[in-house]
Amino acid sequence: MSGDLAKWKSGVCLLLMLGLLCSCSSKEQSGETSSAQTAGQTYQAPAFADSPFDKAAAEGENGVLLDTSHVALGYVAVSASVSGKLKFQVVSNSEKYNYDLPADGTPVSYVLQSGSGTYRFRVMKNTTGNQYAEVYAREAQVQLQDEFQPYLRPSQFVDYDADSQCVKKAAELVQSAGTQLQAVTAIFQYICDTVTYDKDKAQTVASGYLPTPDETLQTGKGICFDYAALAAAMLRSQGIPTKMIFGYVSPNGIYHAWNMFYTEESGWVTVSYKVSSSTWERLDPTFSANGADSTFVGDGSNYTDLYVY
């Protein structure tokens, strides 16, 4: 992801020029869902799925501890006590993801977005300029329990826990949902209604920025990264597999963040996206909350996925 945040910063600045500052339409968002609820039926979220670091199971050297004991659940965790600037690299199936890694020993979890297969994990230390030297590396064979596991748990980019306010709010919102799709609708609509685009933040955000979903919930404002992280945290916490995606949106080539969620149900419409049975669907809370028209939300064909978290 070298240079991605710089491109993203330019992209969010373009959003300002588009004037996406209107409120979202409740009619468009909820449309068919109210009639879909079955009398007496209540959506039951599964048990909270976490992504803990297991120090006892971790292996490593040179101040690095790598925990691969939960790879079947879609994540790897690492802790590093190494002076200097660190990167954590995840490589599999010709896909390569580079992350900032805390150097103070704080454990962090990262999703395994390339599915089952052989992974190579590397901790690297900055030497000079943009050059890094490997501190520790290891390979692991990953066989996911299912394709949804990486997108049901907290990670560095989607940071929350069972006690997070966004998790408690999500649980409150889905209490009146009769189906999984209605749970998605309730959470999505809440974000549209309560979070506005932060123009000042978009102009000043620094490279390496990571969102805090609870902060977005509390302040009621954010940029596309904040919208997508909050939506992912709230949906995942309620057992709804949700990806956070970075990529480009035509026709202006905006570098942007949005979501995709999975449901086996069908019949929900959000903006111009039809939720189909047993397939991943796009969810763009930034554009929807701020009144983007069909030029940007269309049928999804103008979205180009680059990175998935």
C-alpha positions as YAML, in Angstrom:
chain: A
units: angstrom
residues:
- id: 1
  name: MET
  ca: [0.00, 0.00, 0.00]
- id: 2
  name: SER
  ca: [2.94, 2.29, -0.52]
- id: 3
  name: GLY
  ca: [1.65, 5.78, -1.25]
- id: 4
  name: ASP
  ca: [-2.00, 4.72, -0.86]
- id: 5
  name: LEU
  ca: [-2.88, 7.21, 1.84]
- id: 6
  name: ALA
  ca: [-1.38, 10.03, -0.18]
- id: 7
  name: LYS
  ca: [-3.61, 9.08, -3.09]
- id: 8
  name: TRP
  ca: [-6.53, 8.67, -0.72]
- id: 9
  name: LYS
  ca: [-5.94, 12.15, 0.70]
- id: 10
  name: SER
  ca: [-6.09, 13.58, -2.80]
- id: 11
  name: GLY
  ca: [-9.26, 11.61, -3.42]
- id: 12
  name: VAL
  ca: [-11.08, 12.88, -0.37]
- id: 13
  name: CYS
  ca: [-10.14, 16.43, -1.35]
- id: 14
  name: LEU
  ca: [-11.86, 15.79, -4.67]
- id: 15
  name: LEU
  ca: [-14.95, 14.82, -2.72]
- id: 16
  name: LEU
  ca: [-15.08, 18.33, -1.33]
- id: 17
  name: MET
  ca: [-15.28, 19.72, -4.84]
- id: 18
  name: LEU
  ca: [-18.22, 17.47, -5.57]
- id: 19
  name: GLY
  ca: [-20.30, 19.11, -2.83]
- id: 20
  name: LEU
  ca: [-21.57, 15.84, -1.36]
- id: 21
  name: LEU
  ca: [-23.21, 17.57, 1.59]
- id: 22
  name: CYS
  ca: [-26.89, 16.64, 1.46]
- id: 23
  name: SER
  ca: [-28.61, 14.31, 3.88]
- id: 24
  name: CYS
  ca: [-29.44, 10.78, 2.79]
- id: 25
  name: SER
  ca: [-32.94, 9.73, 1.90]
- id: 26
  name: SER
  ca: [-34.67, 7.42, 4.35]
- id: 27
  name: LYS
  ca: [-37.05, 6.33, 1.62]
- id: 28
  name: GLU
  ca: [-34.21, 5.19, -0.63]
- id: 29
  name: GLN
  ca: [-32.36, 3.43, 2.16]
- id: 30
  name: SER
  ca: [-35.17, 1.56, 3.84]
- id: 31
  name: GLY
  ca: [-37.53, 1.19, 0.87]
- id: 32
  name: GLU
  ca: [-38.59, -2.44, 0.75]
- id: 33
  name: THR
  ca: [-37.36, -3.57, 4.15]
- id: 34
  name: SER
  ca: [-40.33, -2.47, 6.23]
- id: 35
  name: SER
  ca: [-42.64, -4.81, 4.36]
- id: 36
  name: ALA
  ca: [-40.16, -7.67, 4.57]
- id: 37
  name: GLN
  ca: [-40.31, -8.10, 8.35]
- id: 38
  name: THR
  ca: [-41.97, -11.26, 9.45]
- id: 39
  name: ALA
  ca: [-44.25, -10.97, 12.46]
- id: 40
  name: GLY
  ca: [-42.60, -12.37, 15.57]
- id: 41
  name: GLN
  ca: [-39.25, -12.90, 13.89]
- id: 42
  name: THR
  ca: [-36.19, -11.31, 15.48]
- id: 43
  name: TYR
  ca: [-32.67, -11.21, 14.13]
- id: 44
  name: GLN
  ca: [-30.33, -13.05, 16.47]
- id: 45
  name: ALA
  ca: [-26.69, -11.98, 16.21]
- id: 46
  name: PRO
  ca: [-24.15, -14.74, 16.84]
- id: 47
  name: ALA
  ca: [-21.62, -14.60, 19.64]
- id: 48
  name: PHE
  ca: [-19.08, -11.79, 19.36]
- id: 49
  name: ALA
  ca: [-16.12, -12.80, 17.18]
- id: 50
  name: ASP
  ca: [-12.80, -11.44, 18.48]
- id: 51
  name: SER
  ca: [-9.21, -11.54, 17.22]
- id: 52
  name: PRO
  ca: [-7.01, -11.90, 20.31]
- id: 53
  name: PHE
  ca: [-3.22, -12.18, 20.40]
- id: 54
  name: ASP
  ca: [-2.16, -15.44, 22.08]
- id: 55
  name: LYS
  ca: [1.28, -14.78, 23.55]
- id: 56
  name: ALA
  ca: [1.65, -18.40, 24.67]
- id: 57
  name: ALA
  ca: [1.18, -19.62, 21.09]
- id: 58
  name: ALA
  ca: [3.36, -16.94, 19.48]
- id: 59
  name: GLU
  ca: [6.84, -17.57, 18.08]
- id: 60
  name: GLY
  ca: [9.58, -15.22, 17.01]
- id: 61
  name: GLU
  ca: [12.93, -13.58, 17.64]
- id: 62
  name: ASN
  ca: [14.61, -10.17, 17.64]
- id: 63
  name: GLY
  ca: [11.80, -8.68, 19.71]
- id: 64
  name: VAL
  ca: [9.04, -10.00, 17.44]
- id: 65
  name: LEU
  ca: [6.27, -12.40, 18.46]
- id: 66
  name: LEU
  ca: [4.06, -13.75, 15.68]
- id: 67
  name: ASP
  ca: [0.84, -15.59, 16.54]
- id: 68
  name: THR
  ca: [-0.46, -17.80, 13.74]
- id: 69
  name: SER
  ca: [-2.63, -19.97, 15.98]
- id: 70
  name: HIS
  ca: [-5.85, -18.42, 14.66]
- id: 71
  name: VAL
  ca: [-5.22, -18.30, 10.92]
- id: 72
  name: ALA
  ca: [-8.18, -20.61, 10.30]
- id: 73
  name: LEU
  ca: [-10.30, -17.81, 11.76]
- id: 74
  name: GLY
  ca: [-8.99, -15.36, 9.18]
- id: 75
  name: TYR
  ca: [-6.37, -13.33, 10.99]
- id: 76
  name: VAL
  ca: [-2.77, -13.22, 12.15]
- id: 77
  name: ALA
  ca: [-1.55, -11.27, 15.20]
- id: 78
  name: VAL
  ca: [1.87, -9.80, 15.92]
- id: 79
  name: SER
  ca: [3.65, -7.94, 18.69]
- id: 80
  name: ALA
  ca: [7.01, -6.20, 18.21]
- id: 81
  name: SER
  ca: [9.28, -4.48, 20.72]
- id: 82
  name: VAL
  ca: [11.85, -3.10, 18.33]
- id: 83
  name: SER
  ca: [13.22, 0.44, 18.22]
- id: 84
  name: GLY
  ca: [12.54, 2.34, 15.01]
- id: 85
  name: LYS
  ca: [9.79, 2.49, 12.40]
- id: 86
  name: LEU
  ca: [8.30, -0.91, 11.57]
- id: 87
  name: LYS
  ca: [6.21, -2.44, 8.80]
- id: 88
  name: PHE
  ca: [4.31, -5.71, 8.80]
- id: 89
  name: GLN
  ca: [3.93, -7.40, 5.43]
- id: 90
  name: VAL
  ca: [1.39, -10.06, 4.47]
- id: 91
  name: VAL
  ca: [2.08, -11.85, 1.17]
- id: 92
  name: SER
  ca: [-0.06, -14.55, -0.46]
- id: 93
  name: ASN
  ca: [-1.23, -15.50, -3.95]
- id: 94
  name: SER
  ca: [0.82, -12.68, -5.51]
- id: 95
  name: GLU
  ca: [-1.00, -10.17, -3.26]
- id: 96
  name: LYS
  ca: [1.12, -8.03, -0.95]
- id: 97
  name: TYR
  ca: [-0.13, -5.82, 1.88]
- id: 98
  name: ASN
  ca: [2.13, -3.52, 3.89]
- id: 99
  name: TYR
  ca: [1.01, -2.16, 7.27]
- id: 100
  name: ASP
  ca: [2.42, 0.14, 9.90]
- id: 101
  name: LEU
  ca: [3.33, -1.89, 12.98]
- id: 102
  name: PRO
  ca: [3.63, -0.43, 16.49]
- id: 103
  name: ALA
  ca: [7.15, -0.77, 17.89]
- id: 104
  name: ASP
  ca: [6.12, -0.67, 21.57]
- id: 105
  name: GLY
  ca: [4.91, -4.27, 21.88]
- id: 106
  name: THR
  ca: [1.23, -3.50, 21.35]
- id: 107
  name: PRO
  ca: [-0.39, -6.59, 19.77]
- id: 108
  name: VAL
  ca: [-2.16, -5.97, 16.48]
- id: 109
  name: SER
  ca: [-4.27, -8.29, 14.31]
- id: 110
  name: TYR
  ca: [-4.43, -8.26, 10.51]
- id: 111
  name: VAL
  ca: [-6.91, -9.94, 8.17]
- id: 112
  name: LEU
  ca: [-5.96, -12.73, 5.77]
- id: 113
  name: GLN
  ca: [-7.76, -11.34, 2.75]
- id: 114
  name: SER
  ca: [-6.22, -13.68, 0.17]
- id: 115
  name: GLY
  ca: [-8.18, -16.72, 1.34]
- id: 116
  name: SER
  ca: [-6.70, -20.15, 1.98]
- id: 117
  name: GLY
  ca: [-3.16, -20.85, 0.85]
- id: 118
  name: THR
  ca: [0.47, -20.19, 1.70]
- id: 119
  name: TYR
  ca: [1.23, -16.91, 3.45]
- id: 120
  name: ARG
  ca: [4.52, -15.24, 4.24]
- id: 121
  name: PHE
  ca: [4.60, -12.80, 7.13]
- id: 122
  name: ARG
  ca: [7.45, -10.31, 7.49]
- id: 123
  name: VAL
  ca: [8.34, -7.71, 10.11]
- id: 124
  name: MET
  ca: [10.63, -5.07, 8.66]
- id: 125
  name: LYS
  ca: [12.51, -2.16, 10.19]
- id: 126
  name: ASN
  ca: [13.18, 1.13, 8.47]
- id: 127
  name: THR
  ca: [16.87, 1.65, 7.74]
- id: 128
  name: THR
  ca: [17.01, 4.82, 5.66]
- id: 129
  name: GLY
  ca: [14.52, 6.73, 3.53]
- id: 130
  name: ASN
  ca: [11.99, 4.23, 2.23]
- id: 131
  name: GLN
  ca: [14.31, 1.26, 2.72]
- id: 132
  name: TYR
  ca: [13.46, -1.55, 5.15]
- id: 133
  name: ALA
  ca: [15.40, -4.56, 6.41]
- id: 134
  name: GLU
  ca: [13.74, -7.80, 7.48]
- id: 135
  name: VAL
  ca: [13.73, -8.40, 11.23]
- id: 136
  name: TYR
  ca: [11.70, -11.60, 11.29]
- id: 137
  name: ALA
  ca: [9.76, -13.69, 8.76]
- id: 138
  name: ARG
  ca: [7.77, -16.88, 8.72]
- id: 139
  name: GLU
  ca: [5.48, -18.83, 6.37]
- id: 140
  name: ALA
  ca: [2.21, -20.47, 7.32]
- id: 141
  name: GLN
  ca: [-0.33, -22.65, 5.57]
- id: 142
  name: VAL
  ca: [-3.81, -21.20, 5.94]
- id: 143
  name: GLN
  ca: [-7.04, -23.14, 5.59]
- id: 144
  name: LEU
  ca: [-9.92, -20.83, 6.46]
- id: 145
  name: GLN
  ca: [-12.94, -22.27, 8.22]
- id: 146
  name: ASP
  ca: [-14.93, -20.34, 5.62]
- id: 147
  name: GLU
  ca: [-14.46, -17.29, 3.40]
- id: 148
  name: PHE
  ca: [-16.23, -14.98, 5.85]
- id: 149
  name: GLN
  ca: [-13.89, -15.39, 8.82]
- id: 150
  name: PRO
  ca: [-11.54, -12.49, 7.98]
- id: 151
  name: TYR
  ca: [-14.50, -10.11, 7.79]
- id: 152
  name: LEU
  ca: [-16.21, -10.93, 11.08]
- id: 153
  name: ARG
  ca: [-13.50, -9.69, 13.46]
- id: 154
  name: PRO
  ca: [-11.61, -6.59, 14.60]
- id: 155
  name: SER
  ca: [-8.32, -5.73, 12.92]
- id: 156
  name: GLN
  ca: [-5.91, -2.81, 12.70]
- id: 157
  name: PHE
  ca: [-8.08, -1.04, 10.11]
- id: 158
  name: VAL
  ca: [-11.41, -1.95, 11.76]
- id: 159
  name: ASP
  ca: [-10.59, -1.43, 15.43]
- id: 160
  name: TYR
  ca: [-13.21, -2.29, 18.05]
- id: 161
  name: ASP
  ca: [-13.87, -4.76, 20.88]
- id: 162
  name: ALA
  ca: [-16.84, -6.18, 22.72]
- id: 163
  name: ASP
  ca: [-17.00, -3.11, 24.98]
- id: 164
  name: SER
  ca: [-16.83, -0.51, 22.21]
- id: 165
  name: GLN
  ca: [-19.66, 2.01, 22.10]
- id: 166
  name: CYS
  ca: [-20.20, 1.34, 18.40]
- id: 167
  name: VAL
  ca: [-20.74, -2.35, 19.19]
- id: 168
  name: LYS
  ca: [-23.26, -1.53, 21.90]
- id: 169
  name: LYS
  ca: [-25.04, 0.87, 19.57]
- id: 170
  name: ALA
  ca: [-25.15, -1.73, 16.79]
- id: 171
  name: ALA
  ca: [-26.66, -4.29, 19.18]
- id: 172
  name: GLU
  ca: [-29.29, -1.72, 20.17]
- id: 173
  name: LEU
  ca: [-30.12, -0.91, 16.56]
- id: 174
  name: VAL
  ca: [-30.68, -4.52, 15.49]
- id: 175
  name: GLN
  ca: [-32.99, -5.34, 18.38]
- id: 176
  name: SER
  ca: [-36.02, -4.39, 16.29]
- id: 177
  name: ALA
  ca: [-34.75, -6.13, 13.14]
- id: 178
  name: GLY
  ca: [-36.65, -9.14, 11.94]
- id: 179
  name: THR
  ca: [-34.05, -10.28, 9.42]
- id: 180
  name: GLN
  ca: [-30.36, -9.92, 8.71]
- id: 181
  name: LEU
  ca: [-31.08, -7.45, 5.93]
- id: 182
  name: GLN
  ca: [-33.11, -5.31, 8.28]
- id: 183
  name: ALA
  ca: [-30.18, -5.35, 10.70]
- id: 184
  name: VAL
  ca: [-27.95, -4.06, 7.90]
- id: 185
  name: THR
  ca: [-30.52, -1.41, 7.02]
- id: 186
  name: ALA
  ca: [-30.83, -0.20, 10.60]
- id: 187
  name: ILE
  ca: [-27.08, 0.22, 11.02]
- id: 188
  name: PHE
  ca: [-26.55, 1.74, 7.58]
- id: 189
  name: GLN
  ca: [-29.41, 4.19, 8.07]
- id: 190
  name: TYR
  ca: [-28.10, 5.21, 11.48]
- id: 191
  name: ILE
  ca: [-24.70, 6.07, 10.02]
- id: 192
  name: CYS
  ca: [-26.33, 8.04, 7.20]
- id: 193
  name: ASP
  ca: [-28.43, 10.00, 9.68]
- id: 194
  name: THR
  ca: [-25.76, 10.77, 12.28]
- id: 195
  name: VAL
  ca: [-22.36, 11.10, 10.55]
- id: 196
  name: THR
  ca: [-21.45, 14.01, 8.27]
- id: 197
  name: TYR
  ca: [-18.43, 14.49, 6.05]
- id: 198
  name: ASP
  ca: [-15.52, 16.27, 7.79]
- id: 199
  name: LYS
  ca: [-14.10, 18.72, 5.26]
- id: 200
  name: ASP
  ca: [-11.36, 20.03, 7.56]
- id: 201
  name: LYS
  ca: [-10.14, 16.54, 8.38]
- id: 202
  name: ALA
  ca: [-10.07, 15.62, 4.70]
- id: 203
  name: GLN
  ca: [-7.71, 18.52, 4.04]
- id: 204
  name: THR
  ca: [-5.36, 17.81, 6.95]
- id: 205
  name: VAL
  ca: [-5.31, 14.04, 7.42]
- id: 206
  name: ALA
  ca: [-1.76, 12.65, 7.66]
- id: 207
  name: SER
  ca: [-0.23, 9.58, 6.09]
- id: 208
  name: GLY
  ca: [-0.61, 6.56, 8.33]
- id: 209
  name: TYR
  ca: [-3.95, 7.70, 9.74]
- id: 210
  name: LEU
  ca: [-6.09, 4.94, 11.23]
- id: 211
  name: PRO
  ca: [-9.75, 5.48, 12.16]
- id: 212
  name: THR
  ca: [-11.34, 4.90, 15.55]
- id: 213
  name: PRO
  ca: [-14.97, 3.86, 15.06]
- id: 214
  name: ASP
  ca: [-15.99, 4.99, 18.54]
- id: 215
  name: GLU
  ca: [-14.57, 8.45, 17.87]
- id: 216
  name: THR
  ca: [-16.54, 8.70, 14.62]
- id: 217
  name: LEU
  ca: [-19.65, 7.63, 16.49]
- id: 218
  name: GLN
  ca: [-19.04, 10.20, 19.24]
- id: 219
  name: THR
  ca: [-18.13, 13.18, 17.05]
- id: 220
  name: GLY
  ca: [-20.68, 12.44, 14.33]
- id: 221
  name: LYS
  ca: [-18.25, 13.29, 11.54]
- id: 222
  name: GLY
  ca: [-15.52, 11.69, 9.49]
- id: 223
  name: ILE
  ca: [-13.97, 11.03, 6.10]
- id: 224
  name: CYS
  ca: [-14.59, 7.99, 3.88]
- id: 225
  name: PHE
  ca: [-12.11, 5.87, 5.87]
- id: 226
  name: ASP
  ca: [-14.04, 6.68, 9.07]
- id: 227
  name: TYR
  ca: [-17.41, 5.90, 7.48]
- id: 228
  name: ALA
  ca: [-16.22, 2.56, 6.14]
- id: 229
  name: ALA
  ca: [-14.49, 1.54, 9.38]
- id: 230
  name: LEU
  ca: [-17.53, 2.42, 11.48]
- id: 231
  name: ALA
  ca: [-19.88, 0.52, 9.18]
- id: 232
  name: ALA
  ca: [-17.57, -2.51, 9.17]
- id: 233
  name: ALA
  ca: [-17.20, -2.48, 12.96]
- id: 234
  name: MET
  ca: [-20.92, -2.23, 13.61]
- id: 235
  name: LEU
  ca: [-21.91, -4.84, 11.04]
- id: 236
  name: ARG
  ca: [-19.16, -7.31, 11.92]
- id: 237
  name: SER
  ca: [-19.99, -7.06, 15.60]
- id: 238
  name: GLN
  ca: [-23.49, -8.27, 14.75]
- id: 239
  name: GLY
  ca: [-22.26, -11.27, 12.78]
- id: 240
  name: ILE
  ca: [-22.62, -9.76, 9.31]
- id: 241
  name: PRO
  ca: [-19.49, -10.37, 7.18]
- id: 242
  name: THR
  ca: [-18.28, -6.97, 6.00]
- id: 243
  name: LYS
  ca: [-15.27, -5.93, 3.94]
- id: 244
  name: MET
  ca: [-13.68, -2.52, 3.97]
- id: 245
  name: ILE
  ca: [-12.42, -1.72, 0.48]
- id: 246
  name: PHE
  ca: [-10.12, 0.93, -0.95]
- id: 247
  name: GLY
  ca: [-10.16, 1.71, -4.63]
- id: 248
  name: TYR
  ca: [-11.23, 4.15, -7.32]
- id: 249
  name: VAL
  ca: [-14.66, 5.46, -8.25]
- id: 250
  name: SER
  ca: [-15.41, 6.75, -11.74]
- id: 251
  name: PRO
  ca: [-15.94, 9.08, -13.48]
- id: 252
  name: ASN
  ca: [-13.47, 11.28, -11.58]
- id: 253
  name: GLY
  ca: [-11.07, 8.56, -10.42]
- id: 254
  name: ILE
  ca: [-11.63, 9.35, -6.72]
- id: 255
  name: TYR
  ca: [-9.54, 7.24, -4.37]
- id: 256
  name: HIS
  ca: [-12.14, 6.15, -1.88]
- id: 257
  name: ALA
  ca: [-13.13, 3.71, 0.88]
- id: 258
  name: TRP
  ca: [-16.41, 1.80, 1.04]
- id: 259
  name: ASN
  ca: [-17.88, -1.50, 2.23]
- id: 260
  name: MET
  ca: [-19.21, -4.78, 0.95]
- id: 261
  name: PHE
  ca: [-21.39, -7.03, 3.06]
- id: 262
  name: TYR
  ca: [-22.67, -10.57, 2.62]
- id: 263
  name: THR
  ca: [-26.13, -11.96, 3.25]
- id: 264
  name: GLU
  ca: [-28.01, -15.04, 2.16]
- id: 265
  name: GLU
  ca: [-31.22, -13.05, 2.14]
- id: 266
  name: SER
  ca: [-32.46, -10.90, -0.70]
- id: 267
  name: GLY
  ca: [-34.78, -8.01, -1.38]
- id: 268
  name: TRP
  ca: [-33.11, -5.03, 0.25]
- id: 269
  name: VAL
  ca: [-32.37, -1.96, -1.85]
- id: 270
  name: THR
  ca: [-29.87, 0.71, -0.82]
- id: 271
  name: VAL
  ca: [-29.25, 3.66, -3.14]
- id: 272
  name: SER
  ca: [-29.18, 1.95, -6.56]
- id: 273
  name: TYR
  ca: [-27.72, -1.36, -5.38]
- id: 274
  name: LYS
  ca: [-29.95, -4.40, -5.33]
- id: 275
  name: VAL
  ca: [-29.05, -6.96, -2.69]
- id: 276
  name: SER
  ca: [-29.04, -10.35, -4.37]
- id: 277
  name: SER
  ca: [-29.16, -13.76, -2.79]
- id: 278
  name: SER
  ca: [-25.90, -15.33, -1.57]
- id: 279
  name: THR
  ca: [-23.51, -12.73, -2.93]
- id: 280
  name: TRP
  ca: [-21.31, -9.87, -1.77]
- id: 281
  name: GLU
  ca: [-22.93, -6.44, -2.24]
- id: 282
  name: ARG
  ca: [-21.50, -2.91, -2.14]
- id: 283
  name: LEU
  ca: [-22.36, -0.45, 0.60]
- id: 284
  name: ASP
  ca: [-21.06, 3.11, 0.37]
- id: 285
  name: PRO
  ca: [-22.03, 5.04, 3.51]
- id: 286
  name: THR
  ca: [-19.92, 8.10, 2.61]
- id: 287
  name: PHE
  ca: [-21.70, 8.82, -0.67]
- id: 288
  name: SER
  ca: [-25.11, 7.73, 0.60]
- id: 289
  name: ALA
  ca: [-24.93, 9.83, 3.75]
- id: 290
  name: ASN
  ca: [-23.84, 12.89, 1.81]
- id: 291
  name: GLY
  ca: [-26.27, 12.79, -1.08]
- id: 292
  name: ALA
  ca: [-24.25, 11.46, -4.02]
- id: 293
  name: ASP
  ca: [-26.33, 10.89, -7.12]
- id: 294
  name: SER
  ca: [-26.36, 8.00, -9.58]
- id: 295
  name: THR
  ca: [-23.26, 9.39, -11.30]
- id: 296
  name: PHE
  ca: [-21.30, 7.92, -8.42]
- id: 297
  name: VAL
  ca: [-23.48, 5.19, -6.94]
- id: 298
  name: GLY
  ca: [-24.95, 3.68, -10.13]
- id: 299
  name: ASP
  ca: [-24.89, -0.09, -10.49]
- id: 300
  name: GLY
  ca: [-21.43, -0.62, -9.03]
- id: 301
  name: SER
  ca: [-19.66, -0.91, -12.38]
- id: 302
  name: ASN
  ca: [-17.81, 2.36, -11.71]
- id: 303
  name: TYR
  ca: [-16.09, 0.97, -8.61]
- id: 304
  name: THR
  ca: [-12.62, -0.55, -8.95]
- id: 305
  name: ASP
  ca: [-11.47, -2.56, -5.92]
- id: 306
  name: LEU
  ca: [-7.77, -2.34, -5.04]
- id: 307
  name: TYR
  ca: [-7.34, -3.31, -1.39]
- id: 308
  name: VAL
  ca: [-9.57, -5.27, 0.96]
- id: 309
  name: TYR
  ca: [-9.43, -5.21, 4.77]
...
